[in-house]
């Protein structure tokens, strides 16, 4: 895109869709702090949902059905992370005007709708051409639809974060990240089919997140106008590779059953994410409004929450894993590397959020790409010759590379504010 002379590349582009920022996304709000009771309520509810899902799904479904559900969940996360081309990160860049941020949110929702349509069409074609893979095709299509159902709440949360409204942002973040889980938990007592369970998660997303109308033309215009601003999309795509490539490589190497067993361990330990993600949102809000108070406290709280949650998950798996998941051959030797993986993920999420708000997209992208390349290369050379423990060590090493590069970038480009003193622009 060529800008008129004297126009900043961070200003609102001449064709930015002011009308595209609907009331559902361009919310009016004031600043608020996320109190400890509210944090505990959201984190507790998310942890309870994750625990119930993990306790019931592998016990009540066969390894094959559980692996199919996992692939559907990966489609949901893939569309949410990749489908908006990184606009969910661009729209919290504090250097952009509120008008521009609202336009980016509207366009991001439209892009997710377009991506959902493409994934669903591809799954339908595969369903016709590959009869033996029809359950997997349906799972992927339903997972994509679930992402479209909750995407409005994701962008509502972004609007609230940049406004400094930590309380309402936490509520919307809880809704978009947990609505499909609520559907899964509700459906499981009634169904034993992966397709029926994933369909219920779509219904739950629609009911709880109240999707707003989107304009398809905004998606096409956004893809054309911002195609040269590829940093957010590339970094989010690399993040998806970092978190899902181990499961895909294991599925290809050892089958859906082995991948499902690995995911059971991965997700029990992954309950820590419901503790540290709210603090990443808090860091985004505080850096966005340039508060004088240091952000080292929410970072320390995020790390402490991760350690406590993973310690509980590791003890639970080691002492009662075979009783909780009798149908799965759990790779318990993968626990130590996965603990390191989630510690690195906590640092990457918090430091990456602060860098995004400051507009340091290039640094985040470089770190994510190096981590993703390390991850794929490691899985190709080691996981395809090893087992679940090997995949976990590769994932931990790659995420450690990503987190380390992000920390170095923050120290060089933004000072020591995140870790030792006040956050500076």
N, C-alpha and C positions, 0 to 999 in steps of 0.2 A: 504494500500500500504506500503511495506517495503522499506525504503530508504537505499542506501549504507552507510557504516560507514563514519562519518564525513560530511555527506550531510545535509544541513539545510532543515527542512520541508517546508520552504518558497522558496527554490530554484526551478529551473525548473525541473520537474520530468523527468527521462530518456526518457520516451515515449511521452513527450509533443509535440504536433503537430506543429512544426515550419512552415510546409507547409500549415497548415490550416488557417493561418492569411492572408487572401486575401487582395489585394490592396484596395478593397472596404472598408475594416475595418481598416487596418494598415495604417492610413493616415499619410502623412508627414505634419508637421505643426510647427509653432513657437508660442511663448507666445504672448498673446494679452489680453487686458482688455476689458470688456464689458462696452462700453460707455453708458452714460445716454440716448442719442437719440436712440441707438440700443435697449436698454432695453425697452424703451417706445414703440418702434415700434413692437417688438415681443409681449410684454404684451398686447398692445392695440389690435393687430390683434387677439390674442387668446381670449381676452375678447369679442371682437366683434363677433367672431365665436360662442362662448358660449352663448352670449346674443341672437343672431339670432336663434340658435338652440333651446334655451329654450323658446323663444317667439313664434316660429312657430310649433314645434313638438306637444306640448299639445293642441294647438288651432286647428290644421288641422287634427290631428289624434284622434280617439276615445280613451277613457281611456284604453280599452283592447289593441289596437294597440300600444299605447304609452308604456304600461307596457311590451309588447313584445319587443319593441326596447330597453328598459332599460335592459332587460335580455340579449339581444345581446351585448350591451355595457359592461355588467358585464363579459361576456365571453371573450371579447377583453382584458379587464384589467386583468382577471384571468390568461389567457395564458401568457401575458406579465410579470406579476408579479411572477407567479409560474413556468412557462414552462422552464426557463433557469436554474432552481435549484439554483438560487442565484448567477450565474456567472456574471451577470451584476453588482453585488456588489463586488465580489471577484476581478474582473479585474481592479478596481480602488484602490486596496490595494497598497499603495506606497512602501511597503516592498518587493514587488515582482519585478523581473526584467522586462524591457520592452518586452523582448522576451516571458516571461511567461504570461504577461498581454495580449499580442496579441493572444497567443494560447487559453487563456480563452475566449476571445471575439469570436474567431472562433467556439469554442465548444459551447458557449452559444447560438449562432445563430442556430447551428445544433440541440440543445436540444429543442428550441422553435419550429422548424420544426417538430420534433418527437412528441412533445406535441400536436401541431395542428392536426397532422394526427390522434392521439389517440382520441382527443375530437371530431373531425369530424366523425370518425368511430362510436364512441359511440352515437352521435346524429343521424347518419343514422340508427343504430340499433333501437334506440328509435322511430324513425320516422315510422319504419315498425311495431313495436309492439304496439305503442300507437297512433292510428289514430287521436284521439281527441286532441293530443298535437303536431301535426305536425308543426303548425306555430312556436311554441316555439323551437322545435328541429331545424328547419331551422335557426332561429335567433341565436341560440347558435353556430351552425356550421359556419355561416357567420361571427359571431363575432370572432371566433377562426382564421378564414382565414384572417381577417383584422389585427389581431395581428401579424401573420406571415409576412404580407406585409410590416409592418412598423418596424419590429424588427431590420433590418440592420441599419437604422438611429439611433436607440437607442444605438447600440454598437459603431457606429461611434462617437456619442456624448461622450461616455465613453472614447474612445481613445483621443479625443480632450481635455477632462477635465483633464486627468492625464498629458497631455503635457502643460497645462496652457493656452490653446487657448480658452479663454472665449467667443470670438465673434462667432467662427464657432461652438463651442459646443452649444451655445444658439440657433443657426440656426437649427442644427440637432435635438435638443430637441423640438423645435417648430414643426418641420416636423413630428416626430414620434407621438407626443401627439395630433396633430391637423389634420393630414391628413384624418382620418375617419370622423371627424366633417365636414371638407370641403365637403366630399362626401355626408353626410347627408343633409347639407344645399343645395347643388346643386340638389339633388334628390327630395327634398320635394315638390317643385312647380309642378313636373311632376307626382309624385306618391303619393298614399295614402295607400300603402301597406308597412307594416314593412319589409317584405322580400325584396322587391325591393329597399327600402331605404338602408338597410344594405348591399345589394349586391353592390350598388353604392359606399359605403364607402370602400369596398374591392378594387374596381377599383381605387379609388382615392389614397389609400395607395400604390398600385403598381406604379401608375404614378408619385407620388411625392417623394417617398422614394427609388425608384429604388432598389428593393431587390437584394442582391448578391447571387450567387450560394453557396450552403452549401453542406457539405459532411455528409451523414447520419452516416457513420462509426465513425465520430468524436463524435456524440451524444452518441452512445453506449459506446465508449471508455471513454468518460468523466464521464458518469454515474457510470462506474465501478471504474475508477481511483480516483474519488473524493467523493465516497459515504460516506466516514468517515468525510468529511468536510461538515457537514449538516447545520452548523449555518446559512449561508445566506439564504438557502431555507426555513428553519424553520421560520426565522424572517420575510421573505417576505410573506410566507403563513399566518403568524399571522397578518401581516398588511392587507392582503386581508380580513381576517375575521373581523378585526376592522372596515373596511370601507364598507363592503357589507352585513354583517349578519343582520343589522337592516332591510334592504329591503327584504331579504329572509324570515325573521321571520314574517314581516308584510304581505308579499304575502301569506304565509301559513296560517296566522291567519285571515286576513281580505280580502284577494283576490288581484288580479292583479291591479284592479282599485285603491284601497287604497294605494298599494305600489307605483303605478305610481304618485299619487298625492303627496305622501311623497317625492318621488324623485324629483319632480318639485321644491319643496321648498329647498331640499337638494342641488340641482344643481344651483339654483339661488344664494344661499349663497356661493356655491363652486367656483364661479368665482374667489374668492380670491386666489385659488391655482395657477392660471395663473400669479399671481403677485409674490407669494413667491417661487415658484419652480425655476425660474431663479436665485434667490439669493442662493438657496441651491446648485445649480450648481457652482456658483461663490465661495462659501465656499469650495466645494470639490476641485476646482482648486487651490485655495490659500493655503489650508492645504497640498495638494499633493506636490506642489513645495516648501513648507516650507518657504513661504514669511514672512518677518519680520513685515509687516504691520498687524495690528489687524484685525480680522474678525468680531468684534462686530458690525461694521458699516453695512455690508450686513445683519446680523441677525436683527439689529434694523430696517433696511429698509424692510425686509421681514415682520416683525410684524406690522409695520406701514401700509404697503400695504394691509395686511390682514384686519386690522381694518377698513380702509377706504372702501375697497371693500364690506365687510360685512355690514357696515353701510348703504351703498347705496342699497345693496340687500334687507336688512330688511325694509328700507323705501319703496322701490318699492313694495315688497310683501304686506306690511300692507296697503298701500294706493291704489294700483291698481291690487293686485293679482287676485281678482275675475274677473276683466275685462280682464286681460291678459290671464287667463286660465278658461274660462267660463265652460268648460266641466269637470273640476276637482273640487273636494271638498277639497280645500287646508287646511292642518292642520297648521294654522298660529300660534297656541300656541306652535309649535315645534321650532319656531325661536330662542328663548333665549338659549335653550340647544345646538342647532346646532351652534350658534355663539361661545359658549365655546368649542365645538368640533373642530372647525376650528382653533381657537387660539392654542389649544393643538396640533393639527396636524402640524401647522407651526413650533412650537418648536421642535416637534419630527423629522420632516423632516430635519431641519437645524442641530440639535445636532447629529442626527443619521448619517448624511452624514460625519460630522467631525470624528465621532467614527469609521465609516467604513474605511475611508482613513488611520487612524492610526492602523488598523487591530484589533480593539476591537470588534470582531464579537460576542464574548461570551456575552458581556454586552448588545449589541443591541438585541441579541436573547432572553436573559432572560427578558428584559423589554417588548419585543413584545409578548412573550408567556404569561406572566402574564396579560398583557392587553387583549389579545385574550381570555384567560380563563375567565377573569372577564366579558368580553363582552358577551360571549355565555351563561354563567351562569345567567347574568342579564336578557338577552332576554328570556331565558327559564323560569325564575321565574316571571318576571314582564311584558315583552312585550306580551307574550301569554295570559296575563290576562288584558292587558291594550289597549292603542291605540298608535297613531303615536307619541304623545308627550312623552309617556313612553319610546318608542324605542329611541327617540332622547336623553333623559336624560341618558339612559343606555349607548349609544354610546359615549356621552360626558364624562361620568365618566370613562369608560374604556380607552379612548384615553388620558384622564388626567393622569391616572395611568401610562400609557406607557410613556408619555412625562416626568412626574416627575422622573421615574426611570432612563430614559436616562440622564436627567440633573444631577442627583446624580452620575451616573456612570462617566460622563464627568468630574465632579468636582474631583472625587476621582482618576481617572486614567490619566487624561490629564491636570490637573490643572485648573486654571480659565481663560485660554487663550481665549476661545470662547466668554466669556461675559465681561471680564474686562481688559485683557492685550493681548499681542501678543500670537499667536498660537504656542505652543511648542509641540515637539514630545515627 
